[in-house]
Amino acid sequence: MNFDFYLLGTPNGYDQYPLDDKASLFQSFHETTNADTQLTIYRKAALVYYVYTKKLKTLGGDQFFGLSLVLNGVYVTNIAKVFAIFEQLCSNIVVRGKTLRADASGKIDFVHTHFADDVSEIEALVKECRKLVDDNLHTDIQELPIERAAHTKATTVSLADTFDAQHLYEWLKEYTTIHIPKEEDENNGYIDTIITNLYQENKDLKEQYQRLNSQKKQYKIVIILLLVLMLLGGGLYFLNTVVVQQNAEIGLKTDTIHNQQFEIYEQDKTIRSQQDQNTQLENRVKLLGDSISRLINKINSQQSIINQKEDEVLLHVVTIDGLKRFQSKVTKAFPIIISDVEVGNFERDGSLETDYGGAIYQSYSSMLQPRLKIYGLQSDWVRISMKLYTPSGRLWRDDYSPYNCSRTTSIQAKQFVQKSIATSDFRIGGGRGYWSRGEYRMEFWYNDKVCLYTATFTIR
């Protein structure tokens, strides 16, 4: 299912990704509640916004974090599942620690001052959100009711009331804004779960550290034991020499010590026992020596792995430098990237008749205006030309058009920042019913040499 995704909150004052004209609307939803958590459903024409906001009470003040999904022409009947998806995303965000992070005391804080500082994390978050939506909401999607409120109306309902799908269907016809608060005690403690996991990881690391210290002490004991065994071996050798000398003396004095043969026999048994013990100790020393050799080999193997990782890091740094030089060349030809274009229909007095991306009907068609979603590769003013081709393939021009295009304007881009731009410089057309039915094509050119984007739309 296709949808748009927003990230919002107060990392350093209010911030939003992507940053567009919905900022004041999203902030107003958070300001309407005293609850810890709230889901706001906002309908505008065929678009339905699901805006989830959560207070970050540990930061003090009015700090909060939020997410938003935007659906076109459909709505979700199971609000409990929508809550569950948003809360799962928040849990995963804190665990990864790239947008939000938790310290040992349980305090949740922002990692960056602007969400756009880590675009790769946002792309991963959108991919993760899309999988959760596809896996959990595919059976709960319905078409929007055709009827809708003529004027802005808002209401606040409990989460329990949303379990009746028919209630939600009727509310979407009567109200433009539906607030659904949810207190913290209903949140199943997902932040507590995160802190528990962090404490468990910390505990496991401490136990691992203690085991390593214990192994280190064992190694010291082994070394001391080796020294003791060496001393014992020397003592036994000396004792064995004395015994040999005594045996020689006994041989010479056999007649005088005949009555002491029994005692000598017992001493001989003791000596043999000590020799056996000496042999056993020598075997143990050999086994310990083999263990020490294996440990030394393991240490050398680990050092080889460390050296390999250092080489990989160095190669990664070199690769990054090459990419930066390549990026510099690309931005000279492509200062911006246009990732999407939607067309809106306006009255001559400037009021919106058909929202961007909505169906435009011939009888209501008047002044067409595109909205561009751009991503800046460098910070600069960029001159863009727009060419509109009619269903017959003819380039549309009027008295205000340059000789080779329909309209031109300058757009201010910011490096590595994505934003939506809807400028009246691109607004073209006439009175109501001005455009004929058929498929139109819009092209957007830079320096009259590079076509940045081609979009088609249909007048029905």
Residue pairs with C-beta under 8 A, 6 or more apart in sequence:
1 71
1 74
1 133
1 134
1 137
1 138
1 141
2 72
3 69
3 70
3 71
3 72
3 130
3 133
4 69
4 70
5 67
5 68
5 69
5 70
5 125
5 126
5 129
6 16
6 17
6 18
6 22
6 26
6 51
6 66
6 67
6 68
6 69
6 70
7 16
7 17
7 66
7 67
7 99
7 115
7 122
7 125
8 14
8 15
8 16
8 17
8 23
8 26
8 51
8 53
8 65
8 66
8 67
8 68
9 15
9 56
9 63
9 64
9 65
9 66
9 110
9 115
10 56
10 62
10 63
10 64
10 65
10 110
11 110
11 112
11 113
11 114
11 115
12 110
12 113
12 114
14 23
14 27
15 113
15 114
15 115
16 22
16 23
16 26
16 115
17 115
17 116
17 122
17 418
18 373
18 418
18 419
18 420
19 116
19 417
19 419
20 419
20 420
21 420
21 422
22 49
25 42
26 51
26 53
26 66
26 68
29 38
29 40
29 42
29 51
29 53
29 177
29 179
30 38
30 53
30 62
30 64
30 66
32 38
32 40
32 154
32 156
32 179
33 53
33 156
33 179
33 181
34 181
35 181
35 182
35 183
36 54
36 55
36 57
36 182
36 183
36 184
36 187
37 52
37 53
37 54
37 55
37 181
37 182
37 183
37 184
37 186
37 187
38 52
38 53
38 179
38 180
38 181
38 182
39 50
39 51
39 52
39 79
39 82
39 83
39 86
39 179
39 180
39 182
40 49
40 50
40 51
40 53
40 177
40 178
40 179
40 180
41 48
41 49
41 50
41 51
41 75
41 79
41 172
41 177
41 178
41 180
42 48
42 49
42 51
42 176
42 177
42 178
43 49
43 144
43 148
43 172
43 175
43 176
43 177
44 176
44 355
45 148
45 354
45 355
45 358
46 72
46 73
46 144
46 355
46 358
46 359
47 70
47 71
47 72
47 355
47 357
47 358
48 70
48 71
48 72
48 74
48 75
48 144
48 172
49 68
49 69
49 70
50 68
50 69
50 70
50 71
50 76
50 82
51 66
51 67
51 68
52 66
52 67
52 68
52 82
52 83
52 86
53 64
53 65
53 66
54 64
54 65
54 66
54 90
55 62
55 63
55 64
56 63
56 64
56 65
56 108
56 109
58 106
58 107
58 108
58 109
59 107
59 108
59 109
65 90
65 100
65 108
65 110
67 86
67 89
67 90
67 129
69 82
69 129
69 133
72 357
73 143
73 144
74 141
74 142
74 143
74 144
75 141
75 142
75 144
75 168
75 172
76 82
76 137
76 140
76 141
77 140
77 141
77 142
77 165
77 168
77 169
78 137
78 140
78 165
79 159
79 162
79 163
79 168
79 180
80 159
80 162
80 163
81 136
81 137
81 140
82 137
83 159
83 182
84 136
85 129
85 132
85 133
85 136
85 137
87 187
87 188
87 190
88 132
88 190
89 125
89 128
89 129
89 132
90 100
90 190
91 190
91 191
91 193
91 194
92 128
93 99
93 100
93 125
94 100
94 101
94 102
94 108
94 191
94 194
95 194
95 197
96 121
97 111
98 111
98 118
98 121
99 110
99 111
99 112
99 115
99 118
99 121
99 125
100 108
100 109
100 110
100 111
101 108
101 109
101 111
102 108
102 109
102 191
102 194
102 195
102 198
103 109
104 198
104 199
104 202
106 191
106 192
106 195
108 191
111 118
112 118
115 122
116 122
116 416
116 417
116 418
119 416
119 418
142 165
142 169
144 172
145 169
145 172
145 173
147 173
148 172
148 173
148 176
149 173
149 174
149 175
149 176
151 176
152 176
152 177
153 174
153 175
153 176
153 177
154 175
154 176
154 177
154 178
154 179
155 171
155 175
155 177
155 178
155 179
156 178
156 179
156 180
156 181
157 167
157 171
157 178
157 179
157 180
158 180
158 181
159 180
159 181
159 182
159 186
161 167
162 168
162 180
168 178
171 178
172 178
219 295
222 288
222 291
222 292
225 288
226 285
226 288
229 281
229 284
229 285
232 278
232 281
233 278
233 281
233 282
236 274
236 275
236 278
239 274
240 271
240 275
243 271
250 257
250 264
257 264
327 377
330 377
331 377
331 378
333 450
334 377
334 446
334 450
334 452
335 376
335 377
335 378
335 380
335 382
335 413
335 446
336 374
336 375
336 376
336 377
336 382
336 411
336 413
336 446
336 452
337 374
337 375
337 377
337 452
338 372
338 373
338 374
338 444
338 452
338 453
339 373
339 374
339 375
339 418
339 453
340 372
340 373
341 370
341 371
341 372
341 373
341 442
341 444
341 453
341 455
342 356
342 357
342 370
342 371
343 356
343 357
343 360
343 368
343 369
343 370
343 371
343 442
343 455
343 457
344 352
344 354
344 355
344 356
344 357
344 358
344 368
344 369
344 370
344 371
344 422
345 352
345 353
345 354
345 358
345 360
345 364
345 365
345 366
345 367
345 368
345 369
346 352
346 353
346 366
346 367
346 368
346 369
346 427
347 353
347 366
347 367
347 432
348 366
348 367
348 430
348 431
350 424
353 364
353 366
354 360
354 361
354 364
356 371
356 422
359 460
360 368
360 435
360 457
360 458
360 459
360 460
361 459
361 460
362 433
362 435
362 436
362 437
362 459
362 460
363 432
363 433
364 432
364 433
365 429
365 432
365 433
365 434
365 435
365 459
366 429
366 430
366 431
366 432
366 433
366 434
367 427
367 428
367 429
367 430
367 434
368 388
368 427
368 428
368 429
368 435
369 422
369 424
369 426
369 427
369 428
370 386
370 422
370 426
370 442
370 455
371 420
371 421
371 422
372 411
372 420
372 421
372 422
372 444
372 453
373 418
373 419
373 420
373 421
374 411
374 413
374 418
374 419
374 420
374 421
375 416
375 417
375 418
376 413
376 414
376 415
376 416
376 417
376 418
377 413
377 415
377 416
378 413
378 415
379 413
379 414
379 415
380 412
380 413
381 410
381 411
381 412
381 413
382 410
382 411
382 412
382 413
382 446
383 408
383 409
383 410
383 446
383 447
384 408
384 409
384 410
384 411
384 444
384 445
384 446
384 452
385 402
385 404
385 405
385 407
385 408
385 444
385 445
385 446
385 448
386 405
386 406
386 407
386 408
386 409
386 426
386 442
386 443
386 444
386 445
387 395
387 405
387 406
387 442
387 443
387 444
387 445
388 395
388 396
388 406
388 428
388 440
388 441
388 442
389 395
389 396
389 440
389 441
389 442
389 443
390 396
390 436
390 438
390 440
391 436
391 437
391 438
391 439
391 440
395 405
395 406
396 406
396 428
397 405
397 406
398 428
400 407
401 407
402 408
404 448
405 445
406 428
407 425
407 426
407 428
408 425
409 423
409 425
409 426
411 421
411 423
429 435
435 459
436 459
437 459
437 460
438 458
438 459
439 456
439 457
439 458
440 456
440 457
440 458
440 459
441 454
441 455
441 456
442 454
442 455
442 456
442 457
443 451
443 453
443 454
444 451
444 452
444 453
444 454
445 451
445 452
446 452
